[in-house]
Amino acid sequence: MTTTFRRWCLIGAIFAIAWWGFSDAALGDETDSLPAPPAYATVFSTWLPTSVQGGIVRDAMVKRMVNSLVQAAAGKTDIVAAWKTFIRIQDRIGIKVSTTAAPVSSTHMAIVKAITEGLLAAGVPADNIIIWDRRQEDLDRAKLSRLDPPFRVIGTDRAGGYSEKAILTVPIMGKLIAGDHEFSPIRTEQVSSRSHLSSILADKVDKVIHVPALADSVFAGVTGAVSGMVLDNLDNWRRLARAPQYGDPYLPEAYADSRIGGKVVLTILDALRPQYAGGPFPGAGYQVNYGAIFVSRDPVALDAIGMRLLDGFRRDAGFPPLAKYTAWLQSAEHMGLGFASEDKIRNIRIIPEGEVRKVQP
């Protein structure tokens, strides 16, 4: 071994030791500066029974409810500053709604209108806003295409279907049906462990405001924050939410994907007229004129609150609780996706501006 070679080896060793020491120190400093994980979830809610009278939603009151909750969630005193907390004006904003149970139960136009008006006031161009769900037929039944001014209101099935490249693989097989990206009428083997993401979610939006309509679900117990983003935005989704697992642990695992839950900046749970049985399909006769809206960045907490609210309606009507279908809530909490335990959720009730009566849910 030459003297020159030994010299370069020594120099390399010194640099390596110095680098590792620097890296450890830098990593330690960075770790020390990270904020502690939250000890509880914060949910903001408002409950005004008079916002729904005889099944008719009072738009002006609902707008005040939405604006007050968004401001509270952002910690701002005006709606423009509040929305700018969650989005940038150059973002492509997706508003994901729930319309499978329309016309009986779906995201109410009054809430969507309040959101779009807030986004426009914050400087987001109308062309940068898209309102979507799985099927155009459901959106039409919910009458969301009648928004004024008109926005792009479109189903995944009309917007290019499912992405070729954005794929979620889960080690459970599912039978493909017409409409699934990989389905072919000439193939014999019609099963797959892969799901393709909605082309809208995968390619056309940067940030999502999720507005699920609260309902029960035979697939996952609750149609809400988690299932609404996962099941409604995947093909070959049936394998993820069927007996005996009912979505446990596949729903929270899928929501944790940066391409799905990672795009959601705020969830607004529409509990104006919850449906407590027959969901996620139209369940005529199983709807309550309740008049509540819940807002949070914690999807698990919203679904846990929604489940308990639905269980109350179901108990009064003689239906069993939804616990059989919602084990995934506890899995989601264990994964750190959010909080499901009642004692770890702070539900802060907000009185909308202009409302002088304080009401308690």
C-alpha positions in Angstrom: 0.0 0.0 0.0 1.6 3.3 -1.0 2.0 6.3 1.2 -0.3 8.4 -1.0 -3.1 5.8 -0.8 -2.8 5.6 3.0 -2.9 9.4 3.2 -6.2 9.5 1.1 -7.7 6.7 3.3 -6.9 8.8 6.4 -8.4 11.9 4.9 -11.5 9.9 3.9 -11.9 8.5 7.4 -11.6 12.0 9.0 -14.3 13.3 6.7 -16.5 10.4 7.4 -16.2 10.8 11.1 -16.8 14.5 10.8 -19.9 14.0 8.6 -21.5 11.4 10.9 -20.9 13.7 13.9 -22.5 16.6 12.0 -25.4 14.5 10.8 -26.1 13.2 14.3 -26.0 16.7 15.7 -28.1 18.1 12.9 -30.7 15.3 13.3 -30.8 15.8 17.0 -31.4 19.5 16.6 -34.1 18.9 14.1 -35.8 16.3 16.2 -35.7 18.6 19.3 -37.4 21.3 17.3 -40.3 19.2 16.0 -43.6 20.0 17.7 -45.1 17.4 20.0 -47.9 15.3 18.5 -51.4 16.6 19.6 -52.8 15.0 22.7 -56.4 15.4 21.5 -58.5 16.3 18.4 -60.2 19.7 18.1 -63.6 19.7 16.4 -65.7 22.9 15.8 -69.4 22.5 15.6 -72.6 24.4 15.4 -76.1 23.2 15.9 -79.1 25.3 14.9 -82.3 23.2 14.5 -84.0 26.1 12.8 -81.5 25.9 9.9 -83.6 23.0 8.6 -87.4 23.4 8.8 -89.7 20.8 7.3 -86.8 19.4 5.4 -86.0 22.7 3.8 -82.5 24.1 4.4 -82.2 27.8 5.2 -79.4 28.9 3.0 -78.5 32.2 4.7 -78.3 30.6 8.1 -76.2 27.7 6.8 -73.8 30.2 5.2 -73.3 31.9 8.6 -72.7 28.5 10.2 -70.1 27.4 7.6 -68.3 30.8 7.7 -68.2 30.8 11.5 -66.8 27.3 11.7 -64.1 27.8 9.0 -63.0 31.0 10.8 -62.8 29.1 14.1 -60.8 26.3 12.5 -58.4 28.8 11.0 -58.2 31.0 14.1 -59.2 34.0 12.0 -61.9 36.7 12.4 -62.9 37.0 8.7 -63.7 34.5 6.1 -61.1 35.6 3.5 -58.2 35.3 5.9 -59.6 32.0 7.1 -59.7 30.3 3.7 -56.2 31.6 2.9 -55.0 29.6 5.9 -56.0 26.4 4.1 -55.4 27.2 0.4 -53.4 29.4 -1.9 -55.2 31.2 -4.7 -53.1 29.4 -7.3 -54.1 25.9 -6.0 -56.5 23.7 -7.9 -59.2 23.2 -5.3 -61.4 20.1 -5.2 -64.6 20.0 -3.2 -65.4 16.3 -2.7 -69.1 15.8 -1.9 -71.3 12.8 -1.0 -74.2 12.1 -3.4 -74.6 8.4 -3.5 -77.8 8.6 -1.3 -79.3 11.6 -3.3 -81.9 12.8 -3.4 -82.8 11.5 0.1 -79.4 12.3 1.6 -76.5 14.1 0.1 -74.2 17.1 0.7 -76.4 20.1 0.8 -76.0 22.8 -1.8 -76.1 25.6 0.8 -72.9 24.3 2.3 -71.1 23.9 -1.0 -72.3 27.4 -2.0 -70.9 28.9 1.2 -67.6 27.3 0.5 -67.3 28.4 -3.1 -68.3 32.0 -2.2 -65.6 32.0 0.4 -63.0 30.7 -2.0 -63.9 33.2 -4.6 -63.7 36.0 -2.1 -60.3 34.7 -1.1 -59.2 35.2 -4.8 -59.4 31.6 -6.1 -60.5 31.7 -9.8 -63.7 29.8 -10.5 -61.8 27.8 -13.1 -59.6 26.5 -10.3 -62.5 24.9 -8.4 -64.0 21.5 -9.2 -66.8 19.8 -7.3 -66.9 16.0 -7.7 -68.0 12.6 -6.6 -67.9 9.1 -8.1 -70.9 9.3 -10.5 -72.4 12.1 -12.6 -75.8 10.6 -12.2 -75.6 11.0 -8.4 -74.4 14.6 -8.7 -77.3 15.4 -11.0 -79.8 13.9 -8.5 -78.3 16.1 -5.8 -78.8 19.1 -8.1 -75.4 20.5 -7.4 -74.9 21.4 -11.0 -77.4 24.2 -10.4 -74.9 26.2 -8.4 -74.7 29.9 -9.3 -72.3 30.9 -10.7 -71.7 27.6 -12.5 -68.7 25.6 -11.5 -67.3 22.3 -12.9 -69.5 19.7 -11.2 -68.4 16.4 -12.5 -68.3 12.7 -11.7 -65.2 10.6 -12.0 -67.0 8.5 -14.6 -67.3 11.6 -16.8 -63.9 13.1 -16.1 -61.7 10.3 -17.5 -62.5 7.5 -15.0 -59.6 6.2 -13.0 -55.9 7.0 -13.3 -53.6 4.6 -15.2 -50.6 5.4 -13.0 -52.0 6.2 -9.6 -52.5 2.8 -8.1 -53.2 1.6 -4.5 -52.2 -2.0 -3.9 -53.8 -3.8 -0.9 -53.2 -7.6 -0.2 -56.8 -8.5 -0.6 -58.4 -9.6 -3.9 -61.5 -8.1 -5.3 -63.7 -9.0 -8.3 -63.6 -6.4 -11.0 -66.8 -5.1 -12.5 -67.7 -2.9 -15.4 -66.3 0.6 -14.7 -63.2 -0.6 -12.9 -60.1 0.5 -14.8 -58.7 -3.0 -15.3 -62.0 -4.7 -16.2 -62.2 -6.3 -19.6 -65.2 -8.2 -20.9 -62.9 -10.6 -22.8 -60.7 -11.5 -19.7 -61.4 -14.7 -17.8 -59.5 -13.6 -14.7 -61.5 -10.7 -13.3 -59.9 -10.2 -9.9 -57.2 -7.8 -8.7 -55.5 -6.6 -5.6 -55.1 -3.2 -7.2 -57.3 -0.1 -7.1 -56.9 3.0 -9.3 -57.5 6.4 -8.0 -60.0 8.8 -9.4 -58.4 10.8 -12.2 -59.8 13.9 -10.6 -58.2 13.3 -7.3 -55.0 12.0 -8.8 -54.4 14.6 -11.6 -56.8 17.5 -11.4 -56.7 18.9 -7.8 -53.9 20.0 -5.5 -56.0 20.4 -2.3 -59.3 19.0 -1.2 -62.1 20.4 1.0 -64.1 17.3 1.9 -67.8 17.8 2.5 -69.3 14.3 3.3 -73.0 14.0 4.2 -73.4 12.0 7.4 -75.1 8.7 6.9 -74.7 5.1 8.1 -73.1 2.6 5.8 -73.5 -1.2 5.4 -69.9 -1.2 4.2 -68.0 0.8 6.8 -70.6 1.8 9.4 -70.3 5.5 8.7 -70.3 7.4 5.5 -68.1 10.3 6.4 -64.6 11.7 6.4 -62.5 8.6 5.9 -64.8 6.3 3.8 -65.9 9.3 1.7 -62.4 10.0 0.5 -61.3 6.3 0.2 -64.2 4.3 -1.2 -65.6 7.1 -3.4 -62.2 7.7 -5.1 -61.1 4.2 -5.9 -62.2 1.6 -8.3 -62.3 -2.0 -7.1 -63.2 -0.6 -3.7 -65.6 -3.3 -2.6 -62.8 -5.6 -1.4 -61.8 -2.9 1.1 -65.1 -2.7 2.9 -66.9 -6.0 3.2 -67.6 -8.5 6.0 -66.1 -9.4 8.3 -63.5 -6.6 8.3 -65.8 -3.7 7.2 -62.8 -1.6 6.3 -60.5 -2.5 9.2 -57.6 -1.7 8.7 -57.8 -0.9 5.0 -59.8 2.3 5.3 -57.3 4.2 7.5 -54.3 2.7 5.7 -55.7 4.0 2.4 -56.6 7.4 3.8 -53.1 7.8 5.1 -51.8 7.7 1.5 -50.5 11.1 0.6 -52.5 11.0 -2.6 -55.8 10.6 -0.8 -56.0 12.0 2.8 -52.8 13.9 2.2 -54.6 16.3 -0.1 -57.4 17.1 2.4 -56.9 20.4 4.1 -60.3 20.6 5.9 -63.3 18.4 6.4 -66.8 19.8 6.8 -69.2 17.2 8.0 -72.7 17.9 6.8 -75.1 16.8 9.6 -78.0 19.0 8.6 -80.2 16.0 7.8 -78.3 12.8 8.8 -79.5 9.4 7.5 -79.2 6.8 10.2 -80.3 3.6 8.3 -80.2 2.3 4.8 -76.9 4.0 3.9 -74.9 4.7 1.9 -77.9 4.4 -0.4 -81.1 6.5 -0.3 -83.0 5.5 2.9 -86.3 7.3 2.8 -87.8 7.6 6.2 -84.5 7.3 8.0 -83.5 10.9 8.0 -83.5 13.5 10.8 -83.9 17.3 10.4 -81.0 17.9 12.9 -79.3 21.1 11.7 -75.6 20.6 12.7 -72.3 21.0 10.9 -68.9 19.8 12.2 -65.5 21.0 11.0 -62.0 19.6 11.8 -58.7 18.7 10.3 -59.0 15.3 12.2 -61.1 13.0 10.0 -61.2 10.2 12.6 -62.6 12.5 15.3 -65.4 13.6 12.9 -66.3 10.0 12.0 -66.3 9.1 15.7 -68.6 12.0 16.5 -70.8 11.1 13.5 -71.0 7.4 14.6 -72.1 8.3 18.1 -74.7 10.8 16.7 -76.1 8.1 14.3 -76.1 5.5 17.1 -78.4 7.9 19.1 -80.9 8.1 16.3 -80.7 4.3 15.7 -81.3 3.5 19.3 -84.4 5.7 19.3 -85.6 3.9 16.2 -84.8 0.4 17.5 -81.8 -0.3 15.3 -78.5 -1.9 16.6 -75.4 0.2 17.1 -72.8 0.6 14.4 -69.9 -0.8 16.5 -69.8 -4.0 14.4 -68.8 -2.0 11.4 -66.5 0.6 12.9 -63.5 -1.3 14.4 -61.4 0.7 11.8 -61.9 3.8 13.9 -59.7 2.3 16.7 -57.2 1.2 14.1 -57.0 4.7 12.7 -56.3 6.1 16.2 -53.6 3.5 16.8 -52.0 4.4 13.5 -51.9 8.1 14.6 -54.4 9.2 11.9 -56.6 10.9 14.4 -58.5 10.4 17.6 -61.6 8.2 18.0 -61.8 8.0 21.8 -64.5 10.3 23.2 -62.3 11.6 25.9 -59.7 12.7 23.4 -62.0 14.9 21.3 -62.6 18.5 22.2 -65.9 19.5 20.5 -65.9 23.3 20.6 -69.4 24.7 19.9 -69.6 27.9 17.9 -72.5 30.4 17.8 -72.6 31.8 14.2 -72.5 35.5 13.8 -75.9 37.0 13.9 -77.3 34.2 16.1 -78.2 35.4 19.6 -79.6 32.1 21.0 -77.1 29.6 22.3 -78.2 26.1 21.7 -76.6 22.9 22.8 -76.6 19.6 20.9 
